[in-house]
Amino acid sequence: MKSELKPDVCVVGLGYIGLPTAAIIARSGCMVRGVDVTQSVVDTINRGEIHIEEVDLDGLVQGVVSRGLLSASTQTAPADVFVIAVPTPFGKDHAPDISYVLAATQAVAKVLKGGDVVILESTCPVGTTEAMRDTIAAARPDLKCPGLTSDIPDIAIAYCPERVLPGKILEELTNNDRSIGGITPRCARKAAAFYRRFVRGACVTTDARAAEMTKLVENAYRDVNIAFANELSIVADKMGLDVWEVIRLANRHPRVNILSPGPGVGGHCIAVDPWFIVHGAPNETPLIRTARGVNDGKIRHVIARAEKLVEANPHAQIACLGLAFKADIDDFRESPARLVAATLARRFGSRISVVEPYAAKLPIEFTDTQASLVDLDTALESCDVLIVLVDHEAFRGVPLAERAAKAVYDTRGIWPDQPSAPAQVAQDWRLAG
């Protein structure tokens, strides 16, 4: 490295993880180049602005850009440390798609030199870091790669997944513990030394495959636990019970901690990552596969209940509250709320209004539906049916007086004081269960 104190860093991928990571590394004093394939993203960051919603990120990016510590480009450039944070979606039959990772690796390989460290942060199936290593080895036979040489390798390659909560990304990137898996112990040590420059949490070293599996296990664990809550909510609907009351009472047991149900599971992590484990061991993962089915099935259950409610109020305007996959963020990836609202819009057209404080326009699937994006005040004034799909703080704050007379389907349990729906609607909801 050029400097043990302040290595030059290249972060490939400037999305929900890459941009905050690049900004925090720059704040530590390193010169950081961020790389993204989208020119508008690059231009926005170079103006000191941001293209995503995240608490305190705007001020941080503005500060490090103005100090010359962070710049963005569409081209990968030489650096001392490379951090790859690109998407890893799944394709047909939920097979992991690591093509973005390998494309980023090819770009990095062109500018590598002896002494560089390459770190993959994208959530990946087990073995991806080794595939990245093999890609570099094929592209750069002049470099000795770890695990493929008996000599001291020229470069270090490691895997270090993020574990952050949207809305608290900057705080958690700094304070959370990190699992850092190297192709070799030497690789893990070098990567850990880099992370200790800006991470206050513990930097725990392991091998790359264990670190890859750790990330997948963390999200699959959460998915299974959410599936229990979502299945319980469906059972409660069937039996005419208040699931929120049941969970509240059950959680008084000292060894019970049931999570909150919702309209499904969204986001690029929990809704996607368990499939990477299933794909790698299809015959050994019946529980993980079932949990994914339960959480996807909850979306269909919510759609059915919502449709019954709309049908029971044939002349009413309907407000769908929220499109994001969780509260108080602008991330709509894999969002069950988005799917529910779009499905209702396709069926009921102009009767559907959508309230989403973090959207300037409706997503593409609402095209030609005649649904409209409105603010919360308009929805409360013009709609007699409210379907709560996201627990945004703005929605939580709606007083009872503004919603008491309305028919409400609250999938998030944010209004425990809401009066029971009219008898006809309540009966329809039970039938839908």
N, C-alpha and C positions, 0 to 999 in steps of 0.2 A: 504494500500500500504506500501511497505517496506520503501520507502522514498518519502516524498511529493515533494522533489526537483528533484529526478532522479529515477522514477519508472523503473523497468525492463519491457521491451516491447517485445511482440511476434507479428510479422506481418506474416499472413498466405496468401501466394500467392505472388510471386516475379516477376510479369510481368511488363507491362508498367506503372502501377500505384503503385503496391506493392513495387517494388524495390526502385524507387525514394522516396516514402514515408518512407520506412525503413531507407534510407540513411539520409534523412533530420532529422528524429527523432534522429538518432544516432549522427548527428552533434550537436544537442542540449545538448548532454552529457548523454543521456540515453543508457543503455546497451540494444541492440536490437538483438533478434534472428529472422532471416527470415526463413520461412518454405516454401518449394516447393516440389511438388511430383516428379519433374524431377531431377535426380541425377546430370546430366551435368550442370544444372543451379546452383545447390548448389556448385559444385566443382568450377565453374567459379567465383562465388562471393567470395568464400573463398580464391581464389588466388588474390583477389582485382581487378578482372576484371568484365566486364559487358557483357550480352548476347543480349542487345537491344541497339538501337541507340537513344541517347538523349543528347542534348547539355549540356556539363559540368558534366554529370553524371559519366563518367569514373574517373575523378579526385576526385570527392566527394566520390565515393565508395572506391577507392584505399586508400584515407585518413582515412576514418572511420574504414575500415578493418585493416589497419596497426596499428591504435591506439587501437585495440581490442574492439571497440564499436559496431561493426556489424559482425555477423557470420551467416552462413546459415546451414540448416539441413533439412532432410526429415521428422524429427520427431518434433511434437509440445512439448514444454517444459513449465513448470510453469513460470508464469510471473505475473506482476501486471496489465498490460493493454494488451488486445488482439485486434489486428486490422485485420479484415478479408477483403481481397481484391482479390477475386477469380472470374473467369468468370461467367457470367450469360447469356448464349446464349438463342435463342428460338428454339423450336422444331417443331413438326408437326403443321400445321395451325398457325404458329407464336405464339404458346403457350410458355410462359416463362418457362425456365428450371432453377430451383433454387437448383438442386441437388448438385452442387459444394458447394454452400453456406451451405447447411445442412450437407454435409460431413465434411466440415471444422468446423462447429459448434460441431459436434459429437467429433471430435478430441480435440477441445478446452475444451469441457465439462469434459473430463477425468482428466484434470489437474487444473480445477478451484478451488479456495479457497475463503473463505470469504473476502470481500473487493475488489475483482477484478472488472475491468471494461472491458466489451466486446463491441466492436464497429464494425459495419458492414459498409464498404465503397462501396461494389459492387453495381452497379446500379440494382435495383430490382423492381418488381411489388409491389404495395401497399399491406401491410400486411406481408411482408417477415420478418421484424424485430420481429414481434410478433410470427411468425412461428419459428424463431430462438430461441426466449425465450421459447417457448413451447417444443422445442427439448431439450434444456438444462434442463428444469424442469423434463422431462421424464427420462433423463439420470442421473440426480443428484437430487433425491428427498430429499437428505440431505441439499440442499441449498434452501433458501427462495428466490423466483424469483420475480422481480418487476411486479406489476399488478396482481399477483396471491396470495398475502398475505396481511393481514391487519397489519402485523408487519413491522418493518424496514427490507427491503430485504437485503440478504447477498451480492448480487452482483448488479452491474449497467449494463444496456444494452441500447445501443443507435445506431442511424443511422446517418452517416455523409458522404454524397457522395462527391467525388472530382468534381471539375469543372476546368479542365486544358486543355491547347492547346498543342498538341505534338510539340516539338521543344522549348517549353517554360515551360516545366513541373516543373522544380525546382523553377523557378521564381514564377509561379502561385500557386504552392502548398504552398509557403510561404506567398504570398501577397494577394491572393484572399480571399474574404469573404467566410465563411463556414456556411451552415445551419445544425444545430445539433439537431436531434430529439430524444428525450428520450422516453422510454416506460412510464416513469413518469417524472415529472419535476426534481426530484432528480437525475435521471439518466442523463438527459440533462445537468444539472449543473456539474456533475462529469466529463462527457465527454468533456464539454467545457473547464473545467479547464485543462484537458490534452492537448487539441489542442492549448490553449493559450501559451504553452511552446515553440511552434515552428511556429505558424501562426501569421503573423503581421496584416492580415486582420481581420475584425470583425467576431466574433464567435457568431452567432445569434441562440438562442435556441427556439425550438418548440417541437411538439410531433412527434413521429417516422413516423406516416402515412403521415403527412404533409410534412416532409422532403423527404420521398420516392417519393411522388407525385411531389414535387418541382423539383427534378432531372429529372423526366420524362418530365415534362412540358417544362423545359429549352431546351431539345433536340428536342421535338416535335415542339416547336416554330421555331427553326432553320430549321427543316425539311420542315415545311409548307412554310417558306420564300424562301428556296432554290427551292422548287417545283415551285413557281411562276416564278423564274428566268429560270429554266429548261424548263417549258412550254412555256415561252416567246421565248426561243431560238428555239424551234421546230416551233412555229408560224413564226418566222423570216425566218427560212429556207424555209418554205412553200411559203412565200411571196417574197423571194429573197432579204431580208434585212440583214444588218450587225447588229446583236444583240448587239454587244459591243458598236457600235455607238448609238443605240437606248437607251441603258441603261445609257451610259455616259450623254446623253442629258437629259433624264428623271430625273436623279439624281441631276440635277441642280435645280430642284424644291426644295424649302426649307424643305418640309415635305415628300420627297420621298427618299428612300434609298434601291434600288433594289440590291440584292446580285449578285454575279457573277455565271453564269451557268457553268456547267461542264459536264463530261460524265455520271453523276449519283451521288449518294451519297454513301460514304463508311465509314469504321471505325466501331468500336464496339459500338459506342454510337448512333449517329444520324440515322444510318441505321437499328438499332435494337430497341432502347428504345421506339419509338412511338407505336410499336406493343404491348408493355406492357399495355399502356393505352387502346388501342383498345380491347385487350383481356379482360380487366377488365370491360369495358363498351361498348360492341360491337354495341349497338343500338344508342348510344349517340355520336359516334365519326365519322360521315361521312367525315368531313373535314380532319381529321388526316389520316384516311384510304386512302382517295383520294390522299393526298400529297405523301404518301408512294408509291401509284400506279404510280403517275407521275414520281417520281424520279427513280423507277425501270424501267418504260417505256423509260426514257431517255437513259438508257443503250442500249435497243433494237434499238432505233433510231440511236444512234452512230454506232452500229454494222452495220446497214443497209447502212448508208452513207459511212462508211469505206469500206464495201464490194463493193459498186458501184465504189469507187475510185480505188480500186485494179483491178477490172474488166476492168476499162477504161484504165489501163496501164498494158496490159497483160504480158509484158516481163520485167517489172521493179521489182527491189528488194524493199521491204517495211520495213521501220523502225517504230516500235511502241515505242514511247518515254515515259517510265514510267510504273510502276506497283503498286506503293504505293497508298494509298487512299487519300493522300494529299502531299504537297510539302515538300521535304527535311527531310523525316523521312523514317524509314525502316519498317513501319507497313503496311502490306498488307491485314489486316482483312477486309472482306466485300468490297474489293476494286473494283469499277467499271472498272478501268483501267486494272486490272488483268483479269477480265472476258472478256472484249473486246479483249485484246491481245490474250488470250487463244482461243477464238472463231475464230479469224482470223488465228491463227496458225493451228488449226485443219482443217480448210478449205484449206488454201494456203500453208501449210507445210514449206518447206525450203525457200520459198520466204520471209518469215517473220523473221526479226531480231528484238530483243528486247533490248532496252537500259534502264538499271535500275542501277544507281550508288550505290544503297543500297542493292543490291542482289549479292551474290557470285555464285548463280546458279538459274536456272528457277524453279518456283514452280512445284509441282507434276502434275498439269493438263496439263503441256506442254510435258510430257513424250510421246515419240513416235510420236511427231508432226513434227520433223526435224527442228523446229524453233531453232534459236541460240541466245545466250546472247552475245552481243558485247558492246564495249565501244562507246562513242559518236563519237570519231574521225572516227572509222571504219564505223559507220552508215552514217556519212556525206560524206565519200569518196565513199561508195559502194551502197547507196540507193538513188533512184530517187523520192521516195514517203515517206513523213514524216507524221506520225499521232501522234499528241501531245495529250497525255492522262493525264499527270501530269505536273504541273508547277514547276518542280525542278529549282533551281537557275541556275544550269549548263545548262539547256535548254534555259532559258531566255537569257543567254549570247551569244547564237549563232548569229554571225553577219549576216546581210542581204546578204552579198556577198557569204556566204557559203550555202544559202538556196534559193536564188532568182530564180534559174532555176528549182527548184524542185516543184512537186505538194505537197501541204500541206493541211492537215485537222487539224486545230488547235481547239481542244475542250475547251481549257482554255483561249484563247485570249491573249497569251503571245507575239505574233508577229503581232502587228497592222500594221506594215510597210510591211508585206508580200504581194507581188504582187498577183493579181488575178490569179487563176488557169487557164490553157488552156481552151479554150471555150468548148471543148468536155467534159472535166472533170467537169467544172462548171455546164453544163447542166445536167450531171448525178447526181450531188449533189442536184440540184433542184428537179429532179424527185424522188430522194430518200426521200426528205422531205414530 
